[in-house]
């Protein structure tokens, strides 16, 4: 980050300080060039709202979600126990992540292995900041624009979180156009369950193309996402339709940050 220094848990602990929340960045948010923009946008929001946060930095490793979804339980438990050892070593209590896959794994898979934390997805955290009056948009760059929102599987059907992202979008004063298949009836982008990392199976159409066509059919100029995997799949689908110059695919953190002139 050029504007300010993001501190690691090691640095904060050495200074005798404790963060309000640990920002668990995740593999995509760390290494994927597009997802890094989401990471930066959310970090800028936290800084703007004066939230004392830290990251693990080089101590953060994969939490094991892809391995578990692909069926390698042994590798998952190895990765999970390593992550839990680091988190418990710092006595972490509160975690926020911009990835629904990280969120689901840390929240639902870790307790049975000794990792008990309060875990929030960044859309929930953003709604909390708005409710507390720390973050206001009132439209900004997206006022009056038509936006459609894609429910990611691991935030929606897996964890029944549908309202928080929509409440965040409400602050933009944009026109929210729901997809035909949304909420509990939402269609997967095609990346969940470790499908992101395997070759496509025989069929007539890629799932991400099908989902992107539904989003484009709404006539929205912005497709809102809450997941780095969904971001990749939807952007590829929009490119497949040659609409990348007409339709933006943006994470909710990016939408809020732009609306508040934070980026």
Buried (B, 14 or more C-beta within 10 A) or exposed (E): EEEEEBBBBBBBBEEEEBBEBBBBBBBBBBEBEEBBBBBBBBBBBBBBBEBEBBBBBEBBEBBBBBBBBBEBEEBBBEBBBBBBEBBEEBEBBBBBBBBBBBBBBBBEBBEEBEBEBEBBBBBBBBBBBBEEEEBEBEEBBBEEBBBBBBBBBBBBBBBEBBEBBBBBBBBBBBBBBEBEBBBEEBBBBBBBBBBBEEEEEEEEEBBBBBBBBBBBEBEBBBBBBBBBBBBBBBBBBBEBBEBEEEBBBBBBBBBBBBBBEBB
